Amino acid sequence: MALAPGAETGWHRHGHDYVVVPMTGGALTLETPEGVKVAPLTPGQSYTRPVGVEHNVINDTAHEIVFIEIEIR
């Protein structure tokens, strides 16, 4: 997925566990039911999240952020 500056995914809920592999660095803003969080990204440093995560992901940086998201079914 590529998020242009100012772009967002829209609110969604993940139906499966998933892995994110950042291809570019930066920080994404996450709107969650618990409040706003910031997720720093390091290229190649993957992380996992469990099924049921609900959020809106926003690119508040001045550059495109690219990541690969893999759902585990």
Rosetta silent file (secondary structure, phi, psi, omega in degrees, C-alpha in Angstrom):
SEQUENCE: MALAPGAETGWHRHGHDYVVVPMTGGALTLETPEGVKVAPLTPGQSYTRPVGVEHNVINDTAHEIVFIEIEIR
SCORE:     score description
SCORE:     0.000 S_00000001
   1 L     0.000  141.676  175.484    0.000    0.000    0.000 S_00000001
   2 E  -120.875  125.899  178.027    1.189    3.508   -0.744 S_00000001
   3 E  -111.932  116.886  177.130   -0.201    6.435    1.229 S_00000001
   4 L   -69.966  160.981  176.000    0.367    9.882   -0.243 S_00000001
   5 L   -53.823  129.804  179.747    0.937   12.816    2.108 S_00000001
   6 L    84.570   -8.929 -178.933   -2.362   13.576    3.837 S_00000001
   7 L   -77.113  157.398  176.171   -4.002   10.332    2.685 S_00000001
   8 E  -143.468  158.901 -177.231   -5.807    7.979    5.032 S_00000001
   9 L   -82.552  -22.146 -170.030   -7.188    4.457    4.876 S_00000001
  10 L    85.489  155.768 -179.032  -10.550    5.208    6.457 S_00000001
  11 L   -64.015  133.970  177.289  -11.826    3.397    9.535 S_00000001
  12 E  -155.071  161.906  177.980  -11.591   -0.379    9.223 S_00000001
  13 E  -122.467  133.071 -179.751  -11.331   -3.534   11.340 S_00000001
  14 L   -81.943  126.963 -178.779   -8.879   -6.332   10.566 S_00000001
  15 L   -88.328   -0.678 -178.971  -10.518   -9.747   10.235 S_00000001
  16 L  -146.583  158.360  167.456   -7.226  -11.632   10.571 S_00000001
  17 E   -58.442  151.770  179.848   -3.870  -11.393   12.333 S_00000001
  18 E  -150.481  160.617  178.990   -1.502   -9.462   10.079 S_00000001
  19 E  -119.876  137.175  175.769    2.113   -8.462    9.458 S_00000001
  20 E  -115.873  130.966  176.990    3.219   -5.043    8.203 S_00000001
  21 E  -118.484  103.509  178.554    6.550   -4.604    6.400 S_00000001
  22 E   -67.912  135.057  176.332    7.456   -0.904    5.964 S_00000001
  23 L  -101.153  -21.587  176.469    9.246   -0.127    2.708 S_00000001
  24 L  -129.326  159.748  179.079    9.818    3.534    3.587 S_00000001
  25 L   -91.362  170.397  178.968   10.457    5.270    6.878 S_00000001
  26 E   140.973 -158.189  178.336    8.377    7.847    8.648 S_00000001
  27 E  -143.257  136.059  176.570    5.518    7.860   11.101 S_00000001
  28 E  -106.136  144.340  174.773    1.848    7.143   10.630 S_00000001
  29 E   -93.342  129.989 -179.819   -0.926    8.605   12.759 S_00000001
  30 E  -113.851  119.050  170.660   -3.409    6.000   13.974 S_00000001
  31 E   -89.868  123.638 -178.115   -6.883    6.995   15.066 S_00000001
  32 E  -129.198  165.274  175.159   -8.128    4.202   17.339 S_00000001
  33 L   -59.185  -23.792  179.379  -11.100    3.716   19.667 S_00000001
  34 L   -88.402   -5.062 -178.581   -8.602    4.334   22.527 S_00000001
  35 E   126.007 -174.408 -177.782   -7.354    7.616   21.045 S_00000001
  36 E   -87.919  136.270  177.929   -4.694    8.861   18.644 S_00000001
  37 E  -131.118  159.808  175.276   -1.338    7.073   18.479 S_00000001
  38 E  -115.780  130.631 -179.692    1.807    7.534   16.387 S_00000001
  39 E  -113.911  103.130  176.288    3.442    4.514   14.736 S_00000001
  40 E   -70.847  141.949 -179.291    7.071    5.075   13.718 S_00000001
  41 E  -119.310  135.539  174.364    8.165    3.021   10.708 S_00000001
  42 L  -119.392  125.394 -178.147   11.646    1.737    9.897 S_00000001
  43 L   -52.735  129.884  177.181   12.165    0.263    6.412 S_00000001
  44 L    82.478   -9.730 -179.779   12.350   -3.544    6.585 S_00000001
  45 L   -94.024   97.935 -175.189   11.461   -3.729   10.301 S_00000001
  46 L   -78.372  162.530  174.928    8.220   -5.700   10.327 S_00000001
  47 E  -149.157  160.135 -178.676    5.636   -5.870   13.089 S_00000001
  48 E  -117.386  157.484  175.173    2.469   -7.869   13.769 S_00000001
  49 E  -140.559  149.204 -177.714   -1.011   -7.007   14.967 S_00000001
  50 L   -84.490  163.243  174.428   -3.838   -9.301   16.116 S_00000001
  51 L   -54.026  145.503  175.776   -7.243   -9.896   14.564 S_00000001
  52 L    94.635   -7.058  178.681   -9.822   -7.266   15.464 S_00000001
  53 L   -59.596  131.323  179.330   -7.601   -4.174   15.336 S_00000001
  54 E  -122.163  128.044 -178.508   -9.776   -1.186   14.417 S_00000001
  55 E  -167.648  169.801  167.532   -8.242    2.067   13.208 S_00000001
  56 E  -121.496  126.170 -177.560   -7.866    4.792   10.617 S_00000001
  57 E  -102.338  128.585 -176.629   -4.300    5.204    9.354 S_00000001
  58 E  -124.324  134.621  173.924   -3.209    8.716    8.300 S_00000001
  59 L   -94.681   98.944  178.621   -0.017    9.820    6.581 S_00000001
  60 L   -90.956    8.416 -179.638    0.737   13.173    8.209 S_00000001
  61 L   -86.037  175.075  178.447    4.240   13.312    6.678 S_00000001
  62 L   -92.552    4.360 -179.186    5.359   15.339    3.666 S_00000001
  63 L  -133.938  161.108  177.675    6.314   12.202    1.692 S_00000001
  64 L   -64.645  139.853  174.253    4.665    9.005    0.453 S_00000001
  65 E  -115.914  130.712 -176.108    4.787    6.088    2.880 S_00000001
  66 E  -121.676  134.441  176.026    4.816    2.576    1.414 S_00000001
  67 E  -148.933  156.286  174.623    4.253   -0.688    3.298 S_00000001
  68 E  -105.043  133.244  179.433    3.264   -4.270    2.597 S_00000001
  69 E  -120.448  125.982 -176.531    0.468   -5.735    4.692 S_00000001
  70 E  -119.576  118.347  176.389    0.055   -9.504    4.885 S_00000001
  71 E   -87.444  139.147 -179.191   -3.030  -11.067    6.475 S_00000001
  72 E  -101.530  113.323 -176.976   -2.545  -14.473    8.089 S_00000001
  73 L  -107.902    0.000    0.000   -5.502  -16.729    7.362 S_00000001
